[in-house]
Amino acid sequence: MMLLIYILIGVVLGAFFSYALDMKTDTGPAIAIAGLGGLVGGLLLHIILPFCGMLFGIVGAVLGALLLLWLVSLIAR
């Protein structure tokens, strides 16, 4: 269930920030990139800090999605 939440957070952020960051990629790839970033970031922070619960996993998903979108927007320039 947590994996689905992490991916969903990434997808929502990817759809929103693909317009906000004015990315050169289409919305579909931006959503996929942010979904992957949300999954990786959420899992990493949840594994590193398992005693903090679901909140840190969600924070990790947000940070992972934004970081990966930012990196892709830098590379695409």
PyMOL commands that set and color helices and strands:
alter all, ss='L'
color gray80, all
select helices_A, chain A and resi 2-20+27-48+50-52+54-76
alter helices_A, ss='H'
color red, helices_A
deselect
rebuild
show_as cartoon
